[in-house]
């Protein structure tokens, strides 16, 4: 079975070798791990994957290969209770949703959550008051409330949480994704400013012909430095939450940008920009970069590209403490304005279909802050954005 697993990883274009596979077998033979599928995951990843940029590919390959499997031959594994599927998410009718009223603001939500944390002593499910699951309370997960705080667990897909009471680690966008189409690259090439750079390594055909003719037909090869796109780009990418719906599209955009722009700097944020951003999502809570440092580090010649769906609670943009993850001292709108004041050539690329923008209040707010420089992640949208940045 593990031989098939090894071949499955190689078919997923992971650079795993026989030496690494033998090391995994040796570790299992010596009983390094207990009979746990989770521990096998970490052991196999540590043994077989030598570059953390391939962690995402490994996770996908591991998940598809062991999908539905609870035991590995040779390991006496008890399926943990946590592996059982959680109860089917409760479905609410339109009438039920209308009867559920929002508490009336972020401050009231936070005060009510504090009270419940002091009062509640056990797990609760299906109700309308306590912190629980599959209910109509503003606190918990898996249910519905028009304005709530998600506490643990995955989202039910309603996208109405104004805060998320948990630490989340979102994966980086994979910059090695092979594009299914060249259209994104072609659109990005509209943002070009070429200059000769580096050593002489490109044939100057016209000068070679002219020099050879002047040299009585004896070949006289002329070389010139290769031309490179000298445009500098600073890309800020929203990751996690509602952006999970757009991972493939954003990865393709990011991969194309890494190919087309020699001078590309990037950072991640979640929903809106606040006082810090980060380079690596696996260490996002330990290795943050102050946004002020980004503003001071890069000069105004950089073109600034935001990539995000701008889908969030308006509190996250307009109110201090509105972030879903922590209590930000200044509103996100303040940080957005600071960035666009420094980098005067900027656009916001939104992977959400343009037809839904007018129905989402947060998108309208971001679009207004961006001075209407918001474009969809389509070929036409990218071309418009690149033309705007090239002015």
Secondary structure, DSSP 4 states (H G I P E B T S, - for coil): -HHHHHHHHHHTT----HHHHHHHHHHHHTT-S-S-HHHHHHHHHHHH--SGGGHHHHHHHHHHHSTT----TT---PPPGGGSPPPPPPP--HHHHHHPPP-SSHHHHHHHHHHHHHH--S--BS-SSSSEESSSSSEEESS--SSEEE-SS---S---EEEE-S---PPPP-TTPPPS-SHHHHHHTTS--EEEEEEEEEE-HHHHHHHHHHTTT-----EEEEEEE--EEEEEEE-SGGGGGGHHHHHHHHHHHHHH-SEEEEEEESSS--SEEES-GGGTTTSEEEHHHHHHHS-TTSEEEEE----S-THHHHSTT--SSS--SS-HHHHHHHHHHH-SSEEEEE-S-GGGGGG-HHHHHHHHHTTT-EEESSHHHHHHHHHHHH-
